[in-house]
Amino acid sequence: MKKRFKLEFNRDKCKGCEICVSFCPKKLLALDKEVNSKGYHPACITDQDACIGCQSCALMCPDCCISIYELEEGE
């Protein structure tokens, strides 16, 4: 069975630098249309089910705004 992952973003910490967007090999990240509490457009994932859990986005984020979790079966 294919492993599934969940990305969580700390929206209020993200400054919308787009580094994570450029490093996603599947091109699943984008900037949200809504702004966060600091007035930035934070990063978000466009297709959660397509994430392969490579962690490129989290490793490249200069502000450590991204957490990646492997989902158990049925989640």
mmCIF file of the N, C-alpha and C atoms, coordinates in Angstrom:
data_MODEL
# 
_entry.id   MODEL 
# 
loop_
_atom_site.group_PDB 
_atom_site.id 
_atom_site.type_symbol 
_atom_site.label_atom_id 
_atom_site.label_alt_id 
_atom_site.label_comp_id 
_atom_site.label_asym_id 
_atom_site.label_entity_id 
_atom_site.label_seq_id 
_atom_site.pdbx_PDB_ins_code 
_atom_site.Cartn_x 
_atom_site.Cartn_y 
_atom_site.Cartn_z 
_atom_site.occupancy 
_atom_site.B_iso_or_equiv 
_atom_site.pdbx_formal_charge 
_atom_site.auth_seq_id 
_atom_site.auth_comp_id 
_atom_site.auth_asym_id 
_atom_site.auth_atom_id 
_atom_site.pdbx_PDB_model_num 
ATOM 1   N N  . MET A 1 1  ? 0.837  -1.192 0.000  1.00 0.00 ? 1  MET A N  1 
ATOM 2   C CA . MET A 1 1  ? 0.000  0.000  0.000  1.00 0.00 ? 1  MET A CA 1 
ATOM 3   C C  . MET A 1 1  ? 0.883  1.257  0.000  1.00 0.00 ? 1  MET A C  1 
ATOM 4   N N  . LYS A 1 2  ? 0.464  2.244  -0.732 1.00 0.00 ? 2  LYS A N  1 
ATOM 5   C CA . LYS A 1 2  ? 1.210  3.494  -0.851 1.00 0.00 ? 2  LYS A CA 1 
ATOM 6   C C  . LYS A 1 2  ? 1.185  4.269  0.471  1.00 0.00 ? 2  LYS A C  1 
ATOM 7   N N  . LYS A 1 3  ? 2.346  4.744  0.882  1.00 0.00 ? 3  LYS A N  1 
ATOM 8   C CA . LYS A 1 3  ? 2.417  5.572  2.088  1.00 0.00 ? 3  LYS A CA 1 
ATOM 9   C C  . LYS A 1 3  ? 1.782  6.926  1.800  1.00 0.00 ? 3  LYS A C  1 
ATOM 10  N N  . ARG A 1 4  ? 1.119  7.474  2.818  1.00 0.00 ? 4  ARG A N  1 
ATOM 11  C CA . ARG A 1 4  ? 0.486  8.781  2.676  1.00 0.00 ? 4  ARG A CA 1 
ATOM 12  C C  . ARG A 1 4  ? 1.067  9.726  3.725  1.00 0.00 ? 4  ARG A C  1 
ATOM 13  N N  . PHE A 1 5  ? 1.132  10.998 3.357  1.00 0.00 ? 5  PHE A N  1 
ATOM 14  C CA . PHE A 1 5  ? 1.738  11.996 4.229  1.00 0.00 ? 5  PHE A CA 1 
ATOM 15  C C  . PHE A 1 5  ? 0.832  13.209 4.372  1.00 0.00 ? 5  PHE A C  1 
ATOM 16  N N  . LYS A 1 6  ? 1.008  13.907 5.476  1.00 0.00 ? 6  LYS A N  1 
ATOM 17  C CA . LYS A 1 6  ? 0.252  15.138 5.711  1.00 0.00 ? 6  LYS A CA 1 
ATOM 18  C C  . LYS A 1 6  ? 1.247  16.251 6.009  1.00 0.00 ? 6  LYS A C  1 
ATOM 19  N N  . LEU A 1 7  ? 1.117  17.350 5.278  1.00 0.00 ? 7  LEU A N  1 
ATOM 20  C CA . LEU A 1 7  ? 1.933  18.530 5.530  1.00 0.00 ? 7  LEU A CA 1 
ATOM 21  C C  . LEU A 1 7  ? 1.125  19.512 6.353  1.00 0.00 ? 7  LEU A C  1 
ATOM 22  N N  . GLU A 1 8  ? 1.759  20.083 7.356  1.00 0.00 ? 8  GLU A N  1 
ATOM 23  C CA . GLU A 1 8  ? 1.146  21.143 8.139  1.00 0.00 ? 8  GLU A CA 1 
ATOM 24  C C  . GLU A 1 8  ? 2.067  22.353 8.089  1.00 0.00 ? 8  GLU A C  1 
ATOM 25  N N  . PHE A 1 9  ? 1.470  23.501 7.896  1.00 0.00 ? 9  PHE A N  1 
ATOM 26  C CA . PHE A 1 9  ? 2.213  24.756 7.809  1.00 0.00 ? 9  PHE A CA 1 
ATOM 27  C C  . PHE A 1 9  ? 1.887  25.627 9.006  1.00 0.00 ? 9  PHE A C  1 
ATOM 28  N N  . ASN A 1 10 ? 2.894  26.256 9.577  1.00 0.00 ? 10 ASN A N  1 
ATOM 29  C CA . ASN A 1 10 ? 2.663  27.264 10.602 1.00 0.00 ? 10 ASN A CA 1 
ATOM 30  C C  . ASN A 1 10 ? 2.405  28.559 9.825  1.00 0.00 ? 10 ASN A C  1 
ATOM 31  N N  . ARG A 1 11 ? 1.146  28.797 9.541  1.00 0.00 ? 11 ARG A N  1 
ATOM 32  C CA . ARG A 1 11 ? 0.747  29.909 8.665  1.00 0.00 ? 11 ARG A CA 1 
ATOM 33  C C  . ARG A 1 11 ? 1.234  31.265 9.170  1.00 0.00 ? 11 ARG A C  1 
ATOM 34  N N  . ASP A 1 12 ? 1.188  31.478 10.466 1.00 0.00 ? 12 ASP A N  1 
ATOM 35  C CA . ASP A 1 12 ? 1.562  32.791 10.986 1.00 0.00 ? 12 ASP A CA 1 
ATOM 36  C C  . ASP A 1 12 ? 3.067  33.007 11.029 1.00 0.00 ? 12 ASP A C  1 
ATOM 37  N N  . LYS A 1 13 ? 3.838  31.937 10.957 1.00 0.00 ? 13 LYS A N  1 
ATOM 38  C CA . LYS A 1 13 ? 5.296  32.053 10.939 1.00 0.00 ? 13 LYS A CA 1 
ATOM 39  C C  . LYS A 1 13 ? 5.836  32.202 9.515  1.00 0.00 ? 13 LYS A C  1 
ATOM 40  N N  . CYS A 1 14 ? 5.077  31.716 8.525  1.00 0.00 ? 14 CYS A N  1 
ATOM 41  C CA . CYS A 1 14 ? 5.515  31.731 7.129  1.00 0.00 ? 14 CYS A CA 1 
ATOM 42  C C  . CYS A 1 14 ? 5.500  33.154 6.562  1.00 0.00 ? 14 CYS A C  1 
ATOM 43  N N  . LYS A 1 15 ? 6.594  33.513 5.890  1.00 0.00 ? 15 LYS A N  1 
ATOM 44  C CA . LYS A 1 15 ? 6.686  34.849 5.293  1.00 0.00 ? 15 LYS A CA 1 
ATOM 45  C C  . LYS A 1 15 ? 6.518  34.818 3.773  1.00 0.00 ? 15 LYS A C  1 
ATOM 46  N N  . GLY A 1 16 ? 6.121  33.664 3.237  1.00 0.00 ? 16 GLY A N  1 
ATOM 47  C CA . GLY A 1 16 ? 5.840  33.562 1.802  1.00 0.00 ? 16 GLY A CA 1 
ATOM 48  C C  . GLY A 1 16 ? 7.051  33.713 0.915  1.00 0.00 ? 16 GLY A C  1 
ATOM 49  N N  . CYS A 1 17 ? 8.196  33.215 1.334  1.00 0.00 ? 17 CYS A N  1 
ATOM 50  C CA . CYS A 1 17 ? 9.430  33.382 0.544  1.00 0.00 ? 17 CYS A CA 1 
ATOM 51  C C  . CYS A 1 17 ? 9.458  32.495 -0.702 1.00 0.00 ? 17 CYS A C  1 
ATOM 52  N N  . GLU A 1 18 ? 8.611  31.481 -0.756 1.00 0.00 ? 18 GLU A N  1 
ATOM 53  C CA . GLU A 1 18 ? 8.468  30.559 -1.887 1.00 0.00 ? 18 GLU A CA 1 
ATOM 54  C C  . GLU A 1 18 ? 9.633  29.590 -2.090 1.00 0.00 ? 18 GLU A C  1 
ATOM 55  N N  . ILE A 1 19 ? 10.547 29.500 -1.153 1.00 0.00 ? 19 ILE A N  1 
ATOM 56  C CA . ILE A 1 19 ? 11.645 28.542 -1.294 1.00 0.00 ? 19 ILE A CA 1 
ATOM 57  C C  . ILE A 1 19 ? 11.090 27.129 -1.322 1.00 0.00 ? 19 ILE A C  1 
ATOM 58  N N  . CYS A 1 20 ? 10.152 26.817 -0.427 1.00 0.00 ? 20 CYS A N  1 
ATOM 59  C CA . CYS A 1 20 ? 9.560  25.482 -0.402 1.00 0.00 ? 20 CYS A CA 1 
ATOM 60  C C  . CYS A 1 20 ? 8.836  25.180 -1.713 1.00 0.00 ? 20 CYS A C  1 
ATOM 61  N N  . VAL A 1 21 ? 8.177  26.176 -2.265 1.00 0.00 ? 21 VAL A N  1 
ATOM 62  C CA . VAL A 1 21 ? 7.444  26.012 -3.527 1.00 0.00 ? 21 VAL A CA 1 
ATOM 63  C C  . VAL A 1 21 ? 8.402  25.594 -4.636 1.00 0.00 ? 21 VAL A C  1 
ATOM 64  N N  . SER A 1 22 ? 9.558  26.225 -4.697 1.00 0.00 ? 22 SER A N  1 
ATOM 65  C CA . SER A 1 22 ? 10.511 25.936 -5.769 1.00 0.00 ? 22 SER A CA 1 
ATOM 66  C C  . SER A 1 22 ? 11.216 24.595 -5.589 1.00 0.00 ? 22 SER A C  1 
ATOM 67  N N  . PHE A 1 23 ? 11.277 24.061 -4.363 1.00 0.00 ? 23 PHE A N  1 
ATOM 68  C CA . PHE A 1 23 ? 11.984 22.804 -4.130 1.00 0.00 ? 23 PHE A CA 1 
ATOM 69  C C  . PHE A 1 23 ? 11.089 21.574 -4.123 1.00 0.00 ? 23 PHE A C  1 
ATOM 70  N N  . CYS A 1 24 ? 9.784  21.728 -4.203 1.00 0.00 ? 24 CYS A N  1 
ATOM 71  C CA . CYS A 1 24 ? 8.889  20.574 -4.231 1.00 0.00 ? 24 CYS A CA 1 
ATOM 72  C C  . CYS A 1 24 ? 9.026  19.860 -5.570 1.00 0.00 ? 24 CYS A C  1 
ATOM 73  N N  . PRO A 1 25 ? 9.505  18.605 -5.574 1.00 0.00 ? 25 PRO A N  1 
ATOM 74  C CA . PRO A 1 25 ? 9.702  17.907 -6.844 1.00 0.00 ? 25 PRO A CA 1 
ATOM 75  C C  . PRO A 1 25 ? 8.392  17.586 -7.563 1.00 0.00 ? 25 PRO A C  1 
ATOM 76  N N  . LYS A 1 26 ? 7.290  17.536 -6.845 1.00 0.00 ? 26 LYS A N  1 
ATOM 77  C CA . LYS A 1 26 ? 5.989  17.239 -7.442 1.00 0.00 ? 26 LYS A CA 1 
ATOM 78  C C  . LYS A 1 26 ? 5.199  18.506 -7.772 1.00 0.00 ? 26 LYS A C  1 
ATOM 79  N N  . LYS A 1 27 ? 5.761  19.670 -7.451 1.00 0.00 ? 27 LYS A N  1 
ATOM 80  C CA . LYS A 1 27 ? 5.109  20.968 -7.713 1.00 0.00 ? 27 LYS A CA 1 
ATOM 81  C C  . LYS A 1 27 ? 3.721  21.041 -7.050 1.00 0.00 ? 27 LYS A C  1 
ATOM 82  N N  . LEU A 1 28 ? 3.675  20.646 -5.765 1.00 0.00 ? 28 LEU A N  1 
ATOM 83  C CA . LEU A 1 28 ? 2.411  20.604 -5.028 1.00 0.00 ? 28 LEU A CA 1 
ATOM 84  C C  . LEU A 1 28 ? 2.188  21.808 -4.128 1.00 0.00 ? 28 LEU A C  1 
ATOM 85  N N  . LEU A 1 29 ? 3.170  22.680 -4.006 1.00 0.00 ? 29 LEU A N  1 
ATOM 86  C CA . LEU A 1 29 ? 3.050  23.820 -3.101 1.00 0.00 ? 29 LEU A CA 1 
ATOM 87  C C  . LEU A 1 29 ? 2.801  25.115 -3.865 1.00 0.00 ? 29 LEU A C  1 
ATOM 88  N N  . ALA A 1 30 ? 2.109  26.008 -3.223 1.00 0.00 ? 30 ALA A N  1 
ATOM 89  C CA . ALA A 1 30 ? 1.799  27.320 -3.801 1.00 0.00 ? 30 ALA A CA 1 
ATOM 90  C C  . ALA A 1 30 ? 1.609  28.294 -2.648 1.00 0.00 ? 30 ALA A C  1 
ATOM 91  N N  . LEU A 1 31 ? 1.472  29.558 -2.978 1.00 0.00 ? 31 LEU A N  1 
ATOM 92  C CA . LEU A 1 31 ? 1.157  30.549 -1.951 1.00 0.00 ? 31 LEU A CA 1 
ATOM 93  C C  . LEU A 1 31 ? -0.354 30.679 -1.845 1.00 0.00 ? 31 LEU A C  1 
ATOM 94  N N  . ASP A 1 32 ? -0.827 30.719 -0.616 1.00 0.00 ? 32 ASP A N  1 
ATOM 95  C CA . ASP A 1 32 ? -2.258 30.830 -0.351 1.00 0.00 ? 32 ASP A CA 1 
ATOM 96  C C  . ASP A 1 32 ? -2.773 32.194 -0.791 1.00 0.00 ? 32 ASP A C  1 
ATOM 97  N N  . LYS A 1 33 ? -4.019 32.251 -1.179 1.00 0.00 ? 33 LYS A N  1 
ATOM 98  C CA . LYS A 1 33 ? -4.630 33.526 -1.572 1.00 0.00 ? 33 LYS A CA 1 
ATOM 99  C C  . LYS A 1 33 ? -4.927 34.395 -0.346 1.00 0.00 ? 33 LYS A C  1 
ATOM 100 N N  . GLU A 1 34 ? -5.159 33.745 0.796  1.00 0.00 ? 34 GLU A N  1 
ATOM 101 C CA . GLU A 1 34 ? -5.422 34.462 2.047  1.00 0.00 ? 34 GLU A CA 1 
ATOM 102 C C  . GLU A 1 34 ? -4.097 34.883 2.686  1.00 0.00 ? 34 GLU A C  1 
ATOM 103 N N  . VAL A 1 35 ? -4.114 35.984 3.402  1.00 0.00 ? 35 VAL A N  1 
ATOM 104 C CA . VAL A 1 35 ? -2.911 36.443 4.093  1.00 0.00 ? 35 VAL A CA 1 
ATOM 105 C C  . VAL A 1 35 ? -2.927 35.964 5.544  1.00 0.00 ? 35 VAL A C  1 
ATOM 106 N N  . ASN A 1 36 ? -1.742 35.852 6.124  1.00 0.00 ? 36 ASN A N  1 
ATOM 107 C CA . ASN A 1 36 ? -1.644 35.462 7.524  1.00 0.00 ? 36 ASN A CA 1 
ATOM 108 C C  . ASN A 1 36 ? -1.693 36.710 8.410  1.00 0.00 ? 36 ASN A C  1 
ATOM 109 N N  . SER A 1 37 ? -1.480 36.529 9.710  1.00 0.00 ? 37 SER A N  1 
ATOM 110 C CA . SER A 1 37 ? -1.594 37.643 10.659 1.00 0.00 ? 37 SER A CA 1 
ATOM 111 C C  . SER A 1 37 ? -0.540 38.730 10.432 1.00 0.00 ? 37 SER A C  1 
ATOM 112 N N  . LYS A 1 38 ? 0.537  38.402 9.715  1.00 0.00 ? 38 LYS A N  1 
ATOM 113 C CA . LYS A 1 38 ? 1.599  39.382 9.430  1.00 0.00 ? 38 LYS A CA 1 
ATOM 114 C C  . LYS A 1 38 ? 1.442  40.026 8.058  1.00 0.00 ? 38 LYS A C  1 
ATOM 115 N N  . GLY A 1 39 ? 0.400  39.618 7.314  1.00 0.00 ? 39 GLY A N  1 
ATOM 116 C CA . GLY A 1 39 ? 0.153  40.210 6.007  1.00 0.00 ? 39 GLY A CA 1 
ATOM 117 C C  . GLY A 1 39 ? 0.815  39.509 4.844  1.00 0.00 ? 39 GLY A C  1 
ATOM 118 N N  . TYR A 1 40 ? 1.413  38.334 5.087  1.00 0.00 ? 40 TYR A N  1 
ATOM 119 C CA . TYR A 1 40 ? 2.062  37.558 4.027  1.00 0.00 ? 40 TYR A CA 1 
ATOM 120 C C  . TYR A 1 40 ? 1.108  36.498 3.491  1.00 0.00 ? 40 TYR A C  1 
ATOM 121 N N  . HIS A 1 41 ? 1.353  36.067 2.269  1.00 0.00 ? 41 HIS A N  1 
ATOM 122 C CA . HIS A 1 41 ? 0.639  34.937 1.689  1.00 0.00 ? 41 HIS A CA 1 
ATOM 123 C C  . HIS A 1 41 ? 1.455  33.689 2.024  1.00 0.00 ? 41 HIS A C  1 
ATOM 124 N N  . PRO A 1 42 ? 1.005  32.868 2.978  1.00 0.00 ? 42 PRO A N  1 
ATOM 125 C CA . PRO A 1 42 ? 1.795  31.702 3.383  1.00 0.00 ? 42 PRO A CA 1 
ATOM 126 C C  . PRO A 1 42 ? 1.703  30.565 2.371  1.00 0.00 ? 42 PRO A C  1 
ATOM 127 N N  . ALA A 1 43 ? 2.635  29.669 2.460  1.00 0.00 ? 43 ALA A N  1 
ATOM 128 C CA . ALA A 1 43 ? 2.640  28.494 1.585  1.00 0.00 ? 43 ALA A CA 1 
ATOM 129 C C  . ALA A 1 43 ? 1.516  27.544 1.993  1.00 0.00 ? 43 ALA A C  1 
ATOM 130 N N  . CYS A 1 44 ? 1.054  26.782 1.010  1.00 0.00 ? 44 CYS A N  1 
ATOM 131 C CA . CYS A 1 44 ? 0.041  25.756 1.265  1.00 0.00 ? 44 CYS A CA 1 
ATOM 132 C C  . CYS A 1 44 ? 0.251  24.633 0.249  1.00 0.00 ? 44 CYS A C  1 
ATOM 133 N N  . ILE A 1 45 ? -0.383 23.509 0.498  1.00 0.00 ? 45 ILE A N  1 
ATOM 134 C CA . ILE A 1 45 ? -0.275 22.378 -0.422 1.00 0.00 ? 45 ILE A CA 1 
ATOM 135 C C  . ILE A 1 45 ? -1.540 22.306 -1.266 1.00 0.00 ? 45 ILE A C  1 
ATOM 136 N N  . THR A 1 46 ? -1.361 22.049 -2.552 1.00 0.00 ? 46 THR A N  1 
ATOM 137 C CA . THR A 1 46 ? -2.496 22.042 -3.473 1.00 0.00 ? 46 THR A CA 1 
ATOM 138 C C  . THR A 1 46 ? -3.131 20.663 -3.615 1.00 0.00 ? 46 THR A C  1 
ATOM 139 N N  . ASP A 1 47 ? -2.363 19.591 -3.344 1.00 0.00 ? 47 ASP A N  1 
ATOM 140 C CA . ASP A 1 47 ? -2.887 18.228 -3.456 1.00 0.00 ? 47 ASP A CA 1 
ATOM 141 C C  . ASP A 1 47 ? -2.227 17.359 -2.394 1.00 0.00 ? 47 ASP A C  1 
ATOM 142 N N  . GLN A 1 48 ? -2.832 17.312 -1.223 1.00 0.00 ? 48 GLN A N  1 
ATOM 143 C CA . GLN A 1 48 ? -2.269 16.597 -0.079 1.00 0.00 ? 48 GLN A CA 1 
ATOM 144 C C  . GLN A 1 48 ? -2.017 15.117 -0.406 1.00 0.00 ? 48 GLN A C  1 
ATOM 145 N N  . ASP A 1 49 ? -2.910 14.480 -1.139 1.00 0.00 ? 49 ASP A N  1 
ATOM 146 C CA . ASP A 1 49 ? -2.784 13.054 -1.432 1.00 0.00 ? 49 ASP A CA 1 
ATOM 147 C C  . ASP A 1 49 ? -1.615 12.725 -2.354 1.00 0.00 ? 49 ASP A C  1 
ATOM 148 N N  . ALA A 1 50 ? -1.118 13.691 -3.093 1.00 0.00 ? 50 ALA A N  1 
ATOM 149 C CA . ALA A 1 50 ? -0.011 13.453 -4.024 1.00 0.00 ? 50 ALA A CA 1 
ATOM 150 C C  . ALA A 1 50 ? 1.362  13.623 -3.379 1.00 0.00 ? 50 ALA A C  1 
ATOM 151 N N  . CYS A 1 51 ? 1.405  14.080 -2.136 1.00 0.00 ? 51 CYS A N  1 
ATOM 152 C CA . CYS A 1 51 ? 2.685  14.296 -1.440 1.00 0.00 ? 51 CYS A CA 1 
ATOM 153 C C  . CYS A 1 51 ? 3.405  12.963 -1.245 1.00 0.00 ? 51 CYS A C  1 
ATOM 154 N N  . ILE A 1 52 ? 4.699  12.935 -1.578 1.00 0.00 ? 52 ILE A N  1 
ATOM 155 C CA . ILE A 1 52 ? 5.496  11.712 -1.457 1.00 0.00 ? 52 ILE A CA 1 
ATOM 156 C C  . ILE A 1 52 ? 6.341  11.710 -0.176 1.00 0.00 ? 52 ILE A C  1 
ATOM 157 N N  . GLY A 1 53 ? 6.241  12.749 0.633  1.00 0.00 ? 53 GLY A N  1 
ATOM 158 C CA . GLY A 1 53 ? 6.944  12.795 1.914  1.00 0.00 ? 53 GLY A CA 1 
ATOM 159 C C  . GLY A 1 53 ? 8.441  12.937 1.810  1.00 0.00 ? 53 GLY A C  1 
ATOM 160 N N  . CYS A 1 54 ? 8.939  13.534 0.753  1.00 0.00 ? 54 CYS A N  1 
ATOM 161 C CA . CYS A 1 54 ? 10.383 13.655 0.544  1.00 0.00 ? 54 CYS A CA 1 
ATOM 162 C C  . CYS A 1 54 ? 11.049 14.634 1.512  1.00 0.00 ? 54 CYS A C  1 
ATOM 163 N N  . GLN A 1 55 ? 10.277 15.525 2.082  1.00 0.00 ? 55 GLN A N  1 
ATOM 164 C CA . GLN A 1 55 ? 10.736 16.520 3.061  1.00 0.00 ? 55 GLN A CA 1 
ATOM 165 C C  . GLN A 1 55 ? 11.588 17.634 2.472  1.00 0.00 ? 55 GLN A C  1 
ATOM 166 N N  . SER A 1 56 ? 11.669 17.735 1.159  1.00 0.00 ? 56 SER A N  1 
ATOM 167 C CA . SER A 1 56 ? 12.456 18.815 0.550  1.00 0.00 ? 56 SER A CA 1 
ATOM 168 C C  . SER A 1 56 ? 11.962 20.176 1.004  1.00 0.00 ? 56 SER A C  1 
ATOM 169 N N  . CYS A 1 57 ? 10.660 20.354 1.057  1.00 0.00 ? 57 CYS A N  1 
ATOM 170 C CA . CYS A 1 57 ? 10.095 21.641 1.465  1.00 0.00 ? 57 CYS A CA 1 
ATOM 171 C C  . CYS A 1 57 ? 10.485 21.991 2.895  1.00 0.00 ? 57 CYS A C  1 
ATOM 172 N N  . ALA A 1 58 ? 10.327 21.029 3.807  1.00 0.00 ? 58 ALA A N  1 
ATOM 173 C CA . ALA A 1 58 ? 10.624 21.278 5.219  1.00 0.00 ? 58 ALA A CA 1 
ATOM 174 C C  . ALA A 1 58 ? 12.111 21.532 5.444  1.00 0.00 ? 58 ALA A C  1 
ATOM 175 N N  . LEU A 1 59 ? 12.955 20.800 4.730  1.00 0.00 ? 59 LEU A N  1 
ATOM 176 C CA . LEU A 1 59 ? 14.399 20.976 4.887  1.00 0.00 ? 59 LEU A CA 1 
ATOM 177 C C  . LEU A 1 59 ? 14.873 22.337 4.376  1.00 0.00 ? 59 LEU A C  1 
ATOM 178 N N  . MET A 1 60 ? 14.232 22.856 3.346  1.00 0.00 ? 60 MET A N  1 
ATOM 179 C CA . MET A 1 60 ? 14.654 24.125 2.747  1.00 0.00 ? 60 MET A CA 1 
ATOM 180 C C  . MET A 1 60 ? 14.025 25.350 3.413  1.00 0.00 ? 60 MET A C  1 
ATOM 181 N N  . CYS A 1 61 ? 12.950 25.167 4.169  1.00 0.00 ? 61 CYS A N  1 
ATOM 182 C CA . CYS A 1 61 ? 12.265 26.298 4.791  1.00 0.00 ? 61 CYS A CA 1 
ATOM 183 C C  . CYS A 1 61 ? 13.181 26.984 5.807  1.00 0.00 ? 61 CYS A C  1 
ATOM 184 N N  . PRO A 1 62 ? 13.516 28.258 5.592  1.00 0.00 ? 62 PRO A N  1 
ATOM 185 C CA . PRO A 1 62 ? 14.430 28.947 6.503  1.00 0.00 ? 62 PRO A CA 1 
ATOM 186 C C  . PRO A 1 62 ? 13.808 29.254 7.864  1.00 0.00 ? 62 PRO A C  1 
ATOM 187 N N  . ASP A 1 63 ? 12.500 29.189 7.958  1.00 0.00 ? 63 ASP A N  1 
ATOM 188 C CA . ASP A 1 63 ? 11.825 29.510 9.216  1.00 0.00 ? 63 ASP A CA 1 
ATOM 189 C C  . ASP A 1 63 ? 11.185 28.300 9.885  1.00 0.00 ? 63 ASP A C  1 
ATOM 190 N N  . CYS A 1 64 ? 11.462 27.114 9.367  1.00 0.00 ? 64 CYS A N  1 
ATOM 191 C CA . CYS A 1 64 ? 10.948 25.858 9.946  1.00 0.00 ? 64 CYS A CA 1 
ATOM 192 C C  . CYS A 1 64 ? 9.439  25.888 10.144 1.00 0.00 ? 64 CYS A C  1 
ATOM 193 N N  . CYS A 1 65 ? 8.725  26.261 9.103  1.00 0.00 ? 65 CYS A N  1 
ATOM 194 C CA . CYS A 1 65 ? 7.268  26.406 9.166  1.00 0.00 ? 65 CYS A CA 1 
ATOM 195 C C  . CYS A 1 65 ? 6.512  25.151 8.746  1.00 0.00 ? 65 CYS A C  1 
ATOM 196 N N  . ILE A 1 66 ? 7.220  24.126 8.278  1.00 0.00 ? 66 ILE A N  1 
ATOM 197 C CA . ILE A 1 66 ? 6.555  22.963 7.692  1.00 0.00 ? 66 ILE A CA 1 
ATOM 198 C C  . ILE A 1 66 ? 6.855  21.715 8.509  1.00 0.00 ? 66 ILE A C  1 
ATOM 199 N N  . SER A 1 67 ? 5.792  20.984 8.843  1.00 0.00 ? 67 SER A N  1 
ATOM 200 C CA . SER A 1 67 ? 5.912  19.688 9.506  1.00 0.00 ? 67 SER A CA 1 
ATOM 201 C C  . SER A 1 67 ? 5.282  18.645 8.592  1.00 0.00 ? 67 SER A C  1 
ATOM 202 N N  . ILE A 1 68 ? 5.906  17.471 8.526  1.00 0.00 ? 68 ILE A N  1 
ATOM 203 C CA . ILE A 1 68 ? 5.408  16.389 7.674  1.00 0.00 ? 68 ILE A CA 1 
ATOM 204 C C  . ILE A 1 68 ? 5.185  15.162 8.553  1.00 0.00 ? 68 ILE A C  1 
ATOM 205 N N  . TYR A 1 69 ? 3.990  14.583 8.413  1.00 0.00 ? 69 TYR A N  1 
ATOM 206 C CA . TYR A 1 69 ? 3.622  13.406 9.183  1.00 0.00 ? 69 TYR A CA 1 
ATOM 207 C C  . TYR A 1 69 ? 3.228  12.264 8.257  1.00 0.00 ? 69 TYR A C  1 
ATOM 208 N N  . GLU A 1 70 ? 3.677  11.066 8.570  1.00 0.00 ? 70 GLU A N  1 
ATOM 209 C CA . GLU A 1 70 ? 3.225  9.905  7.822  1.00 0.00 ? 70 GLU A CA 1 
ATOM 210 C C  . GLU A 1 70 ? 1.901  9.462  8.429  1.00 0.00 ? 70 GLU A C  1 
ATOM 211 N N  . LEU A 1 71 ? 0.906  9.268  7.583  1.00 0.00 ? 71 LEU A N  1 
ATOM 212 C CA . LEU A 1 71 ? -0.414 8.876  8.047  1.00 0.00 ? 71 LEU A CA 1 
ATOM 213 C C  . LEU A 1 71 ? -0.503 7.367  8.186  1.00 0.00 ? 71 LEU A C  1 
ATOM 214 N N  . GLU A 1 72 ? -1.233 6.930  9.196  1.00 0.00 ? 72 GLU A N  1 
ATOM 215 C CA . GLU A 1 72 ? -1.509 5.510  9.384  1.00 0.00 ? 72 GLU A CA 1 
ATOM 216 C C  . GLU A 1 72 ? -2.608 5.105  8.410  1.00 0.00 ? 72 GLU A C  1 
ATOM 217 N N  . GLU A 1 73 ? -2.735 3.809  8.171  1.00 0.00 ? 73 GLU A N  1 
ATOM 218 C CA . GLU A 1 73 ? -3.821 3.343  7.293  1.00 0.00 ? 73 GLU A CA 1 
ATOM 219 C C  . GLU A 1 73 ? -5.147 3.766  7.880  1.00 0.00 ? 73 GLU A C  1 
ATOM 220 N N  . GLY A 1 74 ? -6.026 4.252  7.026  1.00 0.00 ? 74 GLY A N  1 
ATOM 221 C CA . GLY A 1 74 ? -7.355 4.677  7.463  1.00 0.00 ? 74 GLY A CA 1 
ATOM 222 C C  . GLY A 1 74 ? -7.452 6.135  7.837  1.00 0.00 ? 74 GLY A C  1 
ATOM 223 N N  . GLU A 1 75 ? -6.333 6.840  7.937  1.00 0.00 ? 75 GLU A N  1 
ATOM 224 C CA . GLU A 1 75 ? -6.371 8.276  8.269  1.00 0.00 ? 75 GLU A CA 1 
ATOM 225 C C  . GLU A 1 75 ? -6.618 9.086  7.031  1.00 0.00 ? 75 GLU A C  1 
# 
